[in-house]
Amino acid sequence: MGMRGQLLLVDTRPEGVDGVPRPKEFTVALSAGDRSKLKKVVSSGRHPARMITRARVLLALDETQGPAPDRRVVAERLGVSESTVYLVAKAFTTRAGRVEDVIGRKKRATPPVEPKVTGEVEARVIALACGQPPPGRARWTLRLLERQVAVTEGIPPMDHSTIGRVLKRGRLNLT
């Protein structure tokens, strides 16, 4: 029985459905330099787990040391799914064998949330803090700046702690 009481059927035959071995769709051939880089990633333990797993998969699929075992066998040996093995091999061939691109994370083109404080907003807040404080006040406080920012056009409303971080980044002291 599989997980949650469901019956799990696994095809353990190394051949395909019709009895003929499946041809390898994506082959991995590592250079000596790539192989040594991957061995260093796997043995050092100073990299993210996903990167180490992908490096182990690439090392197991390397055909320069002889024929690589089937995807299913590699998946069982490494404790990953067959689809992981397939996707790593596919990534290796589609990225023209660039090992760093296969095992590393892809950088996001844009951040998940646009930052509230852009360079222009930061400059306007600093300019406001450098200006004259309201009548009856000797200097600006973060709370006063928060109220002033809320009524100023073109500056999104910010909390006093955010204003404090902006001023600290700009190396501005209110005293």
PyMOL CGO cylinders between C-alpha atoms (Angstrom):
from pymol import cmd
from pymol.cgo import CYLINDER

trace = [
    CYLINDER, 0.00, 0.00, 0.00, 1.22, 3.50, -0.78, 0.3, 1, 1, 1, 1, 1, 1,
    CYLINDER, 1.22, 3.50, -0.78, 0.66, 6.76, 0.99, 0.3, 1, 1, 1, 1, 1, 1,
    CYLINDER, 0.66, 6.76, 0.99, -2.75, 7.44, 2.55, 0.3, 1, 1, 1, 1, 1, 1,
    CYLINDER, -2.75, 7.44, 2.55, -4.03, 3.95, 1.84, 0.3, 1, 1, 1, 1, 1, 1,
    CYLINDER, -4.03, 3.95, 1.84, -3.71, 4.17, -1.95, 0.3, 1, 1, 1, 1, 1, 1,
    CYLINDER, -3.71, 4.17, -1.95, -2.24, 1.33, -3.95, 0.3, 1, 1, 1, 1, 1, 1,
    CYLINDER, -2.24, 1.33, -3.95, 1.07, 2.35, -5.52, 0.3, 1, 1, 1, 1, 1, 1,
    CYLINDER, 1.07, 2.35, -5.52, 2.04, 0.55, -8.71, 0.3, 1, 1, 1, 1, 1, 1,
    CYLINDER, 2.04, 0.55, -8.71, 5.63, 0.95, -9.87, 0.3, 1, 1, 1, 1, 1, 1,
    CYLINDER, 5.63, 0.95, -9.87, 6.94, -0.30, -13.20, 0.3, 1, 1, 1, 1, 1, 1,
    CYLINDER, 6.94, -0.30, -13.20, 10.25, -1.93, -12.27, 0.3, 1, 1, 1, 1, 1, 1,
    CYLINDER, 10.25, -1.93, -12.27, 11.12, -3.07, -15.78, 0.3, 1, 1, 1, 1, 1, 1,
    CYLINDER, 11.12, -3.07, -15.78, 14.25, -1.39, -17.18, 0.3, 1, 1, 1, 1, 1, 1,
    CYLINDER, 14.25, -1.39, -17.18, 12.73, -1.55, -20.64, 0.3, 1, 1, 1, 1, 1, 1,
    CYLINDER, 12.73, -1.55, -20.64, 9.92, 0.52, -22.06, 0.3, 1, 1, 1, 1, 1, 1,
    CYLINDER, 9.92, 0.52, -22.06, 6.30, -0.53, -22.47, 0.3, 1, 1, 1, 1, 1, 1,
    CYLINDER, 6.30, -0.53, -22.47, 6.90, -2.67, -25.55, 0.3, 1, 1, 1, 1, 1, 1,
    CYLINDER, 6.90, -2.67, -25.55, 9.96, -4.45, -24.10, 0.3, 1, 1, 1, 1, 1, 1,
    CYLINDER, 9.96, -4.45, -24.10, 12.49, -2.32, -26.01, 0.3, 1, 1, 1, 1, 1, 1,
    CYLINDER, 12.49, -2.32, -26.01, 14.89, -0.24, -23.87, 0.3, 1, 1, 1, 1, 1, 1,
    CYLINDER, 14.89, -0.24, -23.87, 14.07, 3.45, -23.90, 0.3, 1, 1, 1, 1, 1, 1,
    CYLINDER, 14.07, 3.45, -23.90, 16.64, 5.57, -25.68, 0.3, 1, 1, 1, 1, 1, 1,
    CYLINDER, 16.64, 5.57, -25.68, 18.13, 8.27, -23.50, 0.3, 1, 1, 1, 1, 1, 1,
    CYLINDER, 18.13, 8.27, -23.50, 16.54, 11.52, -24.50, 0.3, 1, 1, 1, 1, 1, 1,
    CYLINDER, 16.54, 11.52, -24.50, 19.10, 13.74, -22.76, 0.3, 1, 1, 1, 1, 1, 1,
    CYLINDER, 19.10, 13.74, -22.76, 22.67, 12.58, -22.28, 0.3, 1, 1, 1, 1, 1, 1,
    CYLINDER, 22.67, 12.58, -22.28, 25.13, 14.18, -19.89, 0.3, 1, 1, 1, 1, 1, 1,
    CYLINDER, 25.13, 14.18, -19.89, 28.82, 14.35, -20.78, 0.3, 1, 1, 1, 1, 1, 1,
    CYLINDER, 28.82, 14.35, -20.78, 30.90, 16.30, -18.28, 0.3, 1, 1, 1, 1, 1, 1,
    CYLINDER, 30.90, 16.30, -18.28, 34.38, 17.67, -18.84, 0.3, 1, 1, 1, 1, 1, 1,
    CYLINDER, 34.38, 17.67, -18.84, 37.07, 16.92, -16.29, 0.3, 1, 1, 1, 1, 1, 1,
    CYLINDER, 37.07, 16.92, -16.29, 36.84, 20.47, -14.94, 0.3, 1, 1, 1, 1, 1, 1,
    CYLINDER, 36.84, 20.47, -14.94, 33.06, 20.30, -14.57, 0.3, 1, 1, 1, 1, 1, 1,
    CYLINDER, 33.06, 20.30, -14.57, 33.34, 16.93, -12.88, 0.3, 1, 1, 1, 1, 1, 1,
    CYLINDER, 33.34, 16.93, -12.88, 35.84, 18.26, -10.32, 0.3, 1, 1, 1, 1, 1, 1,
    CYLINDER, 35.84, 18.26, -10.32, 33.64, 21.34, -9.65, 0.3, 1, 1, 1, 1, 1, 1,
    CYLINDER, 33.64, 21.34, -9.65, 30.64, 19.11, -9.03, 0.3, 1, 1, 1, 1, 1, 1,
    CYLINDER, 30.64, 19.11, -9.03, 32.61, 16.81, -6.74, 0.3, 1, 1, 1, 1, 1, 1,
    CYLINDER, 32.61, 16.81, -6.74, 33.72, 19.85, -4.74, 0.3, 1, 1, 1, 1, 1, 1,
    CYLINDER, 33.72, 19.85, -4.74, 30.10, 21.06, -4.46, 0.3, 1, 1, 1, 1, 1, 1,
    CYLINDER, 30.10, 21.06, -4.46, 28.94, 17.64, -3.26, 0.3, 1, 1, 1, 1, 1, 1,
    CYLINDER, 28.94, 17.64, -3.26, 31.78, 17.06, -0.79, 0.3, 1, 1, 1, 1, 1, 1,
    CYLINDER, 31.78, 17.06, -0.79, 32.13, 20.52, 0.76, 0.3, 1, 1, 1, 1, 1, 1,
    CYLINDER, 32.13, 20.52, 0.76, 28.61, 20.73, 2.25, 0.3, 1, 1, 1, 1, 1, 1,
    CYLINDER, 28.61, 20.73, 2.25, 28.65, 24.53, 2.01, 0.3, 1, 1, 1, 1, 1, 1,
    CYLINDER, 28.65, 24.53, 2.01, 25.99, 24.82, -0.68, 0.3, 1, 1, 1, 1, 1, 1,
    CYLINDER, 25.99, 24.82, -0.68, 22.19, 24.72, -0.67, 0.3, 1, 1, 1, 1, 1, 1,
    CYLINDER, 22.19, 24.72, -0.67, 20.71, 21.22, -0.55, 0.3, 1, 1, 1, 1, 1, 1,
    CYLINDER, 20.71, 21.22, -0.55, 19.01, 21.59, -3.92, 0.3, 1, 1, 1, 1, 1, 1,
    CYLINDER, 19.01, 21.59, -3.92, 22.33, 22.53, -5.55, 0.3, 1, 1, 1, 1, 1, 1,
    CYLINDER, 22.33, 22.53, -5.55, 24.06, 19.53, -4.00, 0.3, 1, 1, 1, 1, 1, 1,
    CYLINDER, 24.06, 19.53, -4.00, 21.25, 17.22, -5.16, 0.3, 1, 1, 1, 1, 1, 1,
    CYLINDER, 21.25, 17.22, -5.16, 21.47, 18.49, -8.73, 0.3, 1, 1, 1, 1, 1, 1,
    CYLINDER, 21.47, 18.49, -8.73, 25.26, 18.10, -8.69, 0.3, 1, 1, 1, 1, 1, 1,
    CYLINDER, 25.26, 18.10, -8.69, 24.90, 14.49, -7.48, 0.3, 1, 1, 1, 1, 1, 1,
    CYLINDER, 24.90, 14.49, -7.48, 22.40, 13.79, -10.27, 0.3, 1, 1, 1, 1, 1, 1,
    CYLINDER, 22.40, 13.79, -10.27, 24.75, 15.21, -12.91, 0.3, 1, 1, 1, 1, 1, 1,
    CYLINDER, 24.75, 15.21, -12.91, 27.65, 13.14, -11.57, 0.3, 1, 1, 1, 1, 1, 1,
    CYLINDER, 27.65, 13.14, -11.57, 25.51, 9.99, -11.64, 0.3, 1, 1, 1, 1, 1, 1,
    CYLINDER, 25.51, 9.99, -11.64, 24.34, 10.66, -15.21, 0.3, 1, 1, 1, 1, 1, 1,
    CYLINDER, 24.34, 10.66, -15.21, 27.83, 11.43, -16.57, 0.3, 1, 1, 1, 1, 1, 1,
    CYLINDER, 27.83, 11.43, -16.57, 28.51, 9.22, -19.58, 0.3, 1, 1, 1, 1, 1, 1,
    CYLINDER, 28.51, 9.22, -19.58, 32.20, 10.08, -20.00, 0.3, 1, 1, 1, 1, 1, 1,
    CYLINDER, 32.20, 10.08, -20.00, 33.10, 7.48, -17.34, 0.3, 1, 1, 1, 1, 1, 1,
    CYLINDER, 33.10, 7.48, -17.34, 31.05, 4.78, -19.07, 0.3, 1, 1, 1, 1, 1, 1,
    CYLINDER, 31.05, 4.78, -19.07, 27.37, 4.19, -19.73, 0.3, 1, 1, 1, 1, 1, 1,
    CYLINDER, 27.37, 4.19, -19.73, 25.13, 5.83, -17.17, 0.3, 1, 1, 1, 1, 1, 1,
    CYLINDER, 25.13, 5.83, -17.17, 22.41, 3.81, -15.46, 0.3, 1, 1, 1, 1, 1, 1,
    CYLINDER, 22.41, 3.81, -15.46, 18.74, 4.29, -16.20, 0.3, 1, 1, 1, 1, 1, 1,
    CYLINDER, 18.74, 4.29, -16.20, 16.89, 7.30, -14.72, 0.3, 1, 1, 1, 1, 1, 1,
    CYLINDER, 16.89, 7.30, -14.72, 14.97, 5.04, -12.37, 0.3, 1, 1, 1, 1, 1, 1,
    CYLINDER, 14.97, 5.04, -12.37, 18.17, 3.51, -10.97, 0.3, 1, 1, 1, 1, 1, 1,
    CYLINDER, 18.17, 3.51, -10.97, 19.80, 6.93, -10.50, 0.3, 1, 1, 1, 1, 1, 1,
    CYLINDER, 19.80, 6.93, -10.50, 16.67, 8.22, -8.77, 0.3, 1, 1, 1, 1, 1, 1,
    CYLINDER, 16.67, 8.22, -8.77, 16.61, 5.28, -6.36, 0.3, 1, 1, 1, 1, 1, 1,
    CYLINDER, 16.61, 5.28, -6.36, 20.33, 5.58, -5.56, 0.3, 1, 1, 1, 1, 1, 1,
    CYLINDER, 20.33, 5.58, -5.56, 20.12, 9.31, -4.85, 0.3, 1, 1, 1, 1, 1, 1,
    CYLINDER, 20.12, 9.31, -4.85, 16.74, 9.33, -3.14, 0.3, 1, 1, 1, 1, 1, 1,
    CYLINDER, 16.74, 9.33, -3.14, 15.08, 11.69, -5.61, 0.3, 1, 1, 1, 1, 1, 1,
    CYLINDER, 15.08, 11.69, -5.61, 12.21, 11.28, -8.04, 0.3, 1, 1, 1, 1, 1, 1,
    CYLINDER, 12.21, 11.28, -8.04, 12.63, 10.19, -11.64, 0.3, 1, 1, 1, 1, 1, 1,
    CYLINDER, 12.63, 10.19, -11.64, 11.25, 13.52, -12.77, 0.3, 1, 1, 1, 1, 1, 1,
    CYLINDER, 11.25, 13.52, -12.77, 14.06, 15.32, -10.90, 0.3, 1, 1, 1, 1, 1, 1,
    CYLINDER, 14.06, 15.32, -10.90, 16.65, 13.22, -12.73, 0.3, 1, 1, 1, 1, 1, 1,
    CYLINDER, 16.65, 13.22, -12.73, 14.88, 13.86, -16.03, 0.3, 1, 1, 1, 1, 1, 1,
    CYLINDER, 14.88, 13.86, -16.03, 14.63, 17.62, -15.46, 0.3, 1, 1, 1, 1, 1, 1,
    CYLINDER, 14.63, 17.62, -15.46, 18.29, 17.97, -14.44, 0.3, 1, 1, 1, 1, 1, 1,
    CYLINDER, 18.29, 17.97, -14.44, 19.40, 16.07, -17.57, 0.3, 1, 1, 1, 1, 1, 1,
    CYLINDER, 19.40, 16.07, -17.57, 17.08, 18.17, -19.71, 0.3, 1, 1, 1, 1, 1, 1,
    CYLINDER, 17.08, 18.17, -19.71, 18.41, 21.39, -18.15, 0.3, 1, 1, 1, 1, 1, 1,
    CYLINDER, 18.41, 21.39, -18.15, 21.98, 20.26, -18.87, 0.3, 1, 1, 1, 1, 1, 1,
    CYLINDER, 21.98, 20.26, -18.87, 21.29, 19.79, -22.57, 0.3, 1, 1, 1, 1, 1, 1,
    CYLINDER, 21.29, 19.79, -22.57, 19.09, 22.86, -23.02, 0.3, 1, 1, 1, 1, 1, 1,
    CYLINDER, 19.09, 22.86, -23.02, 21.65, 25.09, -21.28, 0.3, 1, 1, 1, 1, 1, 1,
    CYLINDER, 21.65, 25.09, -21.28, 24.45, 23.86, -23.55, 0.3, 1, 1, 1, 1, 1, 1,
    CYLINDER, 24.45, 23.86, -23.55, 26.26, 21.99, -20.79, 0.3, 1, 1, 1, 1, 1, 1,
    CYLINDER, 26.26, 21.99, -20.79, 26.83, 25.00, -18.51, 0.3, 1, 1, 1, 1, 1, 1,
    CYLINDER, 26.83, 25.00, -18.51, 27.00, 23.23, -15.15, 0.3, 1, 1, 1, 1, 1, 1,
    CYLINDER, 27.00, 23.23, -15.15, 26.70, 26.42, -13.07, 0.3, 1, 1, 1, 1, 1, 1,
    CYLINDER, 26.70, 26.42, -13.07, 23.41, 27.28, -14.79, 0.3, 1, 1, 1, 1, 1, 1,
    CYLINDER, 23.41, 27.28, -14.79, 22.03, 23.79, -14.17, 0.3, 1, 1, 1, 1, 1, 1,
    CYLINDER, 22.03, 23.79, -14.17, 22.82, 23.48, -10.46, 0.3, 1, 1, 1, 1, 1, 1,
    CYLINDER, 22.82, 23.48, -10.46, 22.41, 27.14, -9.46, 0.3, 1, 1, 1, 1, 1, 1,
    CYLINDER, 22.41, 27.14, -9.46, 19.29, 29.19, -8.87, 0.3, 1, 1, 1, 1, 1, 1,
    CYLINDER, 19.29, 29.19, -8.87, 17.92, 31.40, -11.57, 0.3, 1, 1, 1, 1, 1, 1,
    CYLINDER, 17.92, 31.40, -11.57, 17.86, 35.08, -10.62, 0.3, 1, 1, 1, 1, 1, 1,
    CYLINDER, 17.86, 35.08, -10.62, 14.46, 36.75, -10.67, 0.3, 1, 1, 1, 1, 1, 1,
    CYLINDER, 14.46, 36.75, -10.67, 14.00, 39.44, -13.29, 0.3, 1, 1, 1, 1, 1, 1,
    CYLINDER, 14.00, 39.44, -13.29, 11.90, 41.54, -10.94, 0.3, 1, 1, 1, 1, 1, 1,
    CYLINDER, 11.90, 41.54, -10.94, 11.48, 41.45, -7.17, 0.3, 1, 1, 1, 1, 1, 1,
    CYLINDER, 11.48, 41.45, -7.17, 8.27, 39.85, -5.87, 0.3, 1, 1, 1, 1, 1, 1,
    CYLINDER, 8.27, 39.85, -5.87, 7.08, 43.17, -4.47, 0.3, 1, 1, 1, 1, 1, 1,
    CYLINDER, 7.08, 43.17, -4.47, 8.06, 46.53, -5.87, 0.3, 1, 1, 1, 1, 1, 1,
    CYLINDER, 8.06, 46.53, -5.87, 10.00, 48.52, -3.29, 0.3, 1, 1, 1, 1, 1, 1,
    CYLINDER, 10.00, 48.52, -3.29, 8.12, 51.45, -1.78, 0.3, 1, 1, 1, 1, 1, 1,
    CYLINDER, 8.12, 51.45, -1.78, 11.26, 53.49, -1.34, 0.3, 1, 1, 1, 1, 1, 1,
    CYLINDER, 11.26, 53.49, -1.34, 12.93, 54.21, -4.67, 0.3, 1, 1, 1, 1, 1, 1,
    CYLINDER, 12.93, 54.21, -4.67, 15.86, 56.52, -5.19, 0.3, 1, 1, 1, 1, 1, 1,
    CYLINDER, 15.86, 56.52, -5.19, 13.57, 59.44, -5.96, 0.3, 1, 1, 1, 1, 1, 1,
    CYLINDER, 13.57, 59.44, -5.96, 11.44, 58.88, -2.84, 0.3, 1, 1, 1, 1, 1, 1,
    CYLINDER, 11.44, 58.88, -2.84, 14.57, 58.53, -0.73, 0.3, 1, 1, 1, 1, 1, 1,
    CYLINDER, 14.57, 58.53, -0.73, 15.94, 61.83, -2.08, 0.3, 1, 1, 1, 1, 1, 1,
    CYLINDER, 15.94, 61.83, -2.08, 12.67, 63.64, -1.36, 0.3, 1, 1, 1, 1, 1, 1,
    CYLINDER, 12.67, 63.64, -1.36, 12.49, 62.33, 2.21, 0.3, 1, 1, 1, 1, 1, 1,
    CYLINDER, 12.49, 62.33, 2.21, 16.11, 63.37, 2.86, 0.3, 1, 1, 1, 1, 1, 1,
    CYLINDER, 16.11, 63.37, 2.86, 15.43, 66.80, 1.35, 0.3, 1, 1, 1, 1, 1, 1,
    CYLINDER, 15.43, 66.80, 1.35, 12.38, 67.16, 3.57, 0.3, 1, 1, 1, 1, 1, 1,
    CYLINDER, 12.38, 67.16, 3.57, 14.41, 66.22, 6.66, 0.3, 1, 1, 1, 1, 1, 1,
    CYLINDER, 14.41, 66.22, 6.66, 17.13, 68.73, 5.73, 0.3, 1, 1, 1, 1, 1, 1,
    CYLINDER, 17.13, 68.73, 5.73, 14.57, 71.54, 5.37, 0.3, 1, 1, 1, 1, 1, 1,
    CYLINDER, 14.57, 71.54, 5.37, 13.07, 73.79, 8.01, 0.3, 1, 1, 1, 1, 1, 1,
    CYLINDER, 13.07, 73.79, 8.01, 11.02, 72.02, 10.68, 0.3, 1, 1, 1, 1, 1, 1,
    CYLINDER, 11.02, 72.02, 10.68, 7.38, 73.08, 11.22, 0.3, 1, 1, 1, 1, 1, 1,
    CYLINDER, 7.38, 73.08, 11.22, 6.74, 76.31, 13.18, 0.3, 1, 1, 1, 1, 1, 1,
    CYLINDER, 6.74, 76.31, 13.18, 7.12, 75.87, 16.91, 0.3, 1, 1, 1, 1, 1, 1,
    CYLINDER, 7.12, 75.87, 16.91, 9.59, 72.97, 16.51, 0.3, 1, 1, 1, 1, 1, 1,
    CYLINDER, 9.59, 72.97, 16.51, 13.37, 73.18, 16.79, 0.3, 1, 1, 1, 1, 1, 1,
    CYLINDER, 13.37, 73.18, 16.79, 14.04, 70.07, 14.69, 0.3, 1, 1, 1, 1, 1, 1,
    CYLINDER, 14.04, 70.07, 14.69, 12.39, 67.24, 12.82, 0.3, 1, 1, 1, 1, 1, 1,
    CYLINDER, 12.39, 67.24, 12.82, 11.43, 64.03, 14.59, 0.3, 1, 1, 1, 1, 1, 1,
    CYLINDER, 11.43, 64.03, 14.59, 10.63, 60.78, 12.84, 0.3, 1, 1, 1, 1, 1, 1,
    CYLINDER, 10.63, 60.78, 12.84, 6.96, 61.09, 13.81, 0.3, 1, 1, 1, 1, 1, 1,
    CYLINDER, 6.96, 61.09, 13.81, 6.78, 64.65, 12.44, 0.3, 1, 1, 1, 1, 1, 1,
    CYLINDER, 6.78, 64.65, 12.44, 8.41, 63.48, 9.20, 0.3, 1, 1, 1, 1, 1, 1,
    CYLINDER, 8.41, 63.48, 9.20, 5.89, 60.63, 9.04, 0.3, 1, 1, 1, 1, 1, 1,
    CYLINDER, 5.89, 60.63, 9.04, 2.98, 63.08, 9.22, 0.3, 1, 1, 1, 1, 1, 1,
    CYLINDER, 2.98, 63.08, 9.22, 4.59, 65.41, 6.67, 0.3, 1, 1, 1, 1, 1, 1,
    CYLINDER, 4.59, 65.41, 6.67, 5.29, 62.54, 4.24, 0.3, 1, 1, 1, 1, 1, 1,
    CYLINDER, 5.29, 62.54, 4.24, 1.64, 61.46, 4.49, 0.3, 1, 1, 1, 1, 1, 1,
    CYLINDER, 1.64, 61.46, 4.49, 0.43, 64.84, 3.20, 0.3, 1, 1, 1, 1, 1, 1,
    CYLINDER, 0.43, 64.84, 3.20, 3.19, 65.40, 0.62, 0.3, 1, 1, 1, 1, 1, 1,
    CYLINDER, 3.19, 65.40, 0.62, 2.28, 64.64, -3.01, 0.3, 1, 1, 1, 1, 1, 1,
    CYLINDER, 2.28, 64.64, -3.01, 4.37, 62.05, -4.83, 0.3, 1, 1, 1, 1, 1, 1,
    CYLINDER, 4.37, 62.05, -4.83, 5.69, 60.29, -1.75, 0.3, 1, 1, 1, 1, 1, 1,
    CYLINDER, 5.69, 60.29, -1.75, 3.90, 57.12, -0.66, 0.3, 1, 1, 1, 1, 1, 1,
    CYLINDER, 3.90, 57.12, -0.66, 2.86, 57.01, 3.01, 0.3, 1, 1, 1, 1, 1, 1,
    CYLINDER, 2.86, 57.01, 3.01, 5.63, 55.49, 5.13, 0.3, 1, 1, 1, 1, 1, 1,
    CYLINDER, 5.63, 55.49, 5.13, 5.98, 54.44, 8.72, 0.3, 1, 1, 1, 1, 1, 1,
    CYLINDER, 5.98, 54.44, 8.72, 8.36, 56.38, 10.96, 0.3, 1, 1, 1, 1, 1, 1,
    CYLINDER, 8.36, 56.38, 10.96, 10.66, 53.34, 11.19, 0.3, 1, 1, 1, 1, 1, 1,
    CYLINDER, 10.66, 53.34, 11.19, 10.92, 53.22, 7.37, 0.3, 1, 1, 1, 1, 1, 1,
    CYLINDER, 10.92, 53.22, 7.37, 11.76, 56.92, 7.32, 0.3, 1, 1, 1, 1, 1, 1,
    CYLINDER, 11.76, 56.92, 7.32, 14.42, 56.26, 9.95, 0.3, 1, 1, 1, 1, 1, 1,
    CYLINDER, 14.42, 56.26, 9.95, 16.00, 53.54, 7.77, 0.3, 1, 1, 1, 1, 1, 1,
    CYLINDER, 16.00, 53.54, 7.77, 15.97, 55.87, 4.75, 0.3, 1, 1, 1, 1, 1, 1,
    CYLINDER, 15.97, 55.87, 4.75, 17.70, 58.59, 6.73, 0.3, 1, 1, 1, 1, 1, 1,
    CYLINDER, 17.70, 58.59, 6.73, 20.20, 56.13, 8.17, 0.3, 1, 1, 1, 1, 1, 1,
    CYLINDER, 20.20, 56.13, 8.17, 21.07, 54.86, 4.67, 0.3, 1, 1, 1, 1, 1, 1,
    CYLINDER, 21.07, 54.86, 4.67, 21.56, 58.48, 3.62, 0.3, 1, 1, 1, 1, 1, 1,
    CYLINDER, 21.56, 58.48, 3.62, 23.76, 58.96, 6.71, 0.3, 1, 1, 1, 1, 1, 1,
    CYLINDER, 23.76, 58.96, 6.71, 21.58, 61.76, 7.95, 0.3, 1, 1, 1, 1, 1, 1,
    CYLINDER, 21.58, 61.76, 7.95, 21.22, 62.42, 11.68, 0.3, 1, 1, 1, 1, 1, 1,
    CYLINDER, 21.22, 62.42, 11.68, 18.21, 64.41, 12.90, 0.3, 1, 1, 1, 1, 1, 1,
    CYLINDER, 18.21, 64.41, 12.90, 20.03, 65.86, 15.93, 0.3, 1, 1, 1, 1, 1, 1,
]
cmd.load_cgo(trace, "trace")
